[in-house]
């Protein structure tokens, strides 16, 4: 087992900042959007911020959105797509689960 390395510390700080942003956005969006819009937006934010992807050529992980931006900027569209594709599929499944949850929750209230 490895100790508390700099890589783990950076990921810990990043994840805490992302969770804090999500908590603040949850409270703030409650005033402006319906529950379904807020839930879909929050699922999108969770997936974009918290899913890591392996960095090409290095045995480390980084947030997928960061890898996709850098790889497209460097002209490596195929590597960017390989990083983004699983996240897009996961996002679609999460949005579908959110919509199904909202539908059944709404049916139960009526």
N, C-alpha and C positions, 0 to 999 in steps of 0.2 A: 504494500500500500504506500502510495506517495504522500508526502507531507503537504502542507499548505504552501503551494508555490505561488509565484507572481501571476501565472496564468489563471489559477483558481481564484485568486483575489480579484483580478480584473473581471472575470465572469460574475463573481459574487456582486461586485459593485454595479456592473451593468444590469444584472437581473433585478437588484433592489431598486435601481432607478427606473427600470421599465415597469415594475410592479407599482411603484409610487405614481408614475404617470398614468397607468391604467386606473388606479383607484381615484385619482383626481378627475380624470376624464369621465369615469362612471358617474360621479356625483354631478359634475358640470353638465353632462349630456342629458341627465334626468330632467333638467329644466326646459330643454329645447326640443327633444325628439320623443316620439312614441317609444314604447318599450321594444317593439320589434326592430325598429331602426337602430336604437341604441345597442341592442344585443348583437346585431349583425356587425355594426361598426366595432364593437368591443372584441368580437371574435376575430375580425380582420386585424385589429391592432395587436391582439395577443399573438396571433400567428406570425405577423411580420416582425415583431420585436423579439420573440422568445425562441424561435426555432433556429438552431445552429446548423451549419453546413461545413463540410471539410474544406479547408483552404487548398486550392490546387498547388501541388508541389511541396507542401509543408504538411507535417502530421499534426496540425492544430485545427481547431474549429473557430468559426467566427459567425456572427449573425448573417443569415442568408441574404437579407436585403443589402448588406454591405458588400458581400461577395458579388452579387449580381450587378450592383452599380459599378464596382471597380472592373469587373471582367468586361462589361459592355463598353466602358470608357476606354479600355485597352484594346478593344476590337476583337475580343474572344467571345463572340456571341454564342457559340456552341457550348462553351463551358458555363456561361451565364445561364443558358437555358437548362443545362443539366442540373444546375443548382436550384433554379426556380421551379422547375417542373413538379417535384414532389410537394413543394409548398403550395403551389396552385391547386393540386389535387386535394391536399389536406384542407385547404381553405374552402373548396367547393363542398366537400363532405361536412365540414363544420357548419357552414351556412345552411346546408340541407338539414342537419341535425337541429340547428337553432330554429329553423322555420317549423319543423315537425314538432319540436317542444312547444313552441308558441301556439301552434294549432291545437294540440291536445290540452294545453293549459287553458286556452280560451274556451274550448268545448266543455271542460270541467266546470268553469265558472257559470256557464249558461245552464 
